[in-house]
Amino acid sequence: MQPNLFRQLNRICILLLCLGIWQNLQAQIPVAGNPDARAAAMRQSPYAIRISTNLVTVPVSVTDVVGSPVADLDIEDFQIKEDGRTEKILTMIEAGQSPLQLSLILDLTESVQSNFELERSAAIRFLKKVWKPGDSVSILSIGKQPELHLENSTSLEEAVQTLSRLQPTENATAFFDSISTAAGLLSRSRAPNTRQASVIFSDGEDNISDRGFTEALNAIRHSSTIVYSINPSGASIRLNEISQQGQRWLVSLTRKTGGAAFVLTRYLDLDDVYHRIAVELRAQYLLSYYSSNPCTDGSFRNIMVSIPRNPELQVRARYGYYAVLVSSEPRK
């Protein structure tokens, strides 16, 4: 082979090699702040590690015929069905033994502020009652936009001080935006073997949100959060369609996530309602299982939890979850 021809072929090979390396590097570089571009880059890169996890955790509340929590059940007592298929329960953390990640969402707008001091002091007493070492809390207020006052704090003292500083407002009510924001916080801070719960003090009315009910519900479902609501409106919710619709939204959010909706008949009952929520949260079981459906296509899977041996017991758990793919960072 001629020396000149050999040198030319050598240069071409080096250029092709460099081009291949450059394209591979480009495929691994995610666009900052763009999760879609990041996911696409990981799919293209041969060095990305893709891990499909189908471990599902389900917080479960169990009460007897008079509404008292039942805290002495074993793993064999429970049955879980996913889309109609019975799943084998892998683990059970006993009632109240798993850490709680709590969000308190307080409506500070004009429609519910007539007894604000009572509302705030009752929320503080509730937090002190439900709190255990290892728990964390976020505090948000509902106004013309959601306002985060405390994020994922593990300090009870800090949470109480934050509640003490809250003040009512005459702003409009962005209810759905606030629910969605709280769900996002819990999703970001979620840790293994923890329970997520939101307690909403609001009439459920909304007059300014960018999001709607469906978006708020989907955000809650993605965060695996159980929702409880307290509507202070009492009998006045029957006076107009807006108030009735607000309560219907609260009922739907709570039932579809395994929680409960309460309507105050008088403010003297507020401590009793908070007490019922606190007792239930402290008596929640945490069940986990590996789904027998390996697909991670983002679809919604229906869950039904029951106690076949004791059908008289009332079981509350979330209605389902979204099956998603969890991908790790590329190897270094």
Buried (B, 14 or more C-beta within 10 A) or exposed (E): EEEEEEEEEEEEEEEEEEEEEEEEEEBBEBEEEEEEEBBBBBEEBEEBEEEEEBEBBBBBBBBEEEEEBBBEBEEEBBBBEBBEEEBEBEEBBBBBBBBBBBBBBBBBBEBBBEEBEBBBBBBBBBBEBBBEEEBBBBBBBBBBBBBBBBBBBEEBEEBBEBBEEBEBBEBBBBBBBBBBBBBBBBBEBBEEEBBBBBBBBBBBBBEBBEBEBEBBBBBBBBBBBBBBBBBBBEEEBEEEEBBBBBBBBBBBBBBBBBBBBBBBEEBEBBBEBBBBBBBBBBBBBBBBBBBEBEEBEEEBBEBBBBBEEEEEBEBBBBBBBBBBBEBEEBEE
